[in-house]
Amino acid sequence: MPVLIENNNGWVMSAMGRTEIILTIIILMLIIFGLWFIFSGEIWLVAEYIENSIYPTFDAL
């Protein structure tokens, strides 16, 4: 819940609590990591691993 602080001019400002700031930073870090993961090409290594796990190669005897 936001904390309301009254400043010198009588205006009411909203201040985020420490937990909200930490959660906002975590969310921003996850978004940045997700964008890097998609655009860096690492996603294709994960897709290749998943594809090889689902459809393994069969050796002919």
C-alpha angles and dihedrals in degrees: 000000000000119000115229116218124188114217129203095278094055093254117136115230126193117228124195118230123238093258092053091050092050092048091048090052091049092050092049091049091051091050092049092047091048093052091047091048092052099043099038095065095243089117089071091059090053091046090051091050092049092046092050090049093051097039108030119186119257121219114221113231 
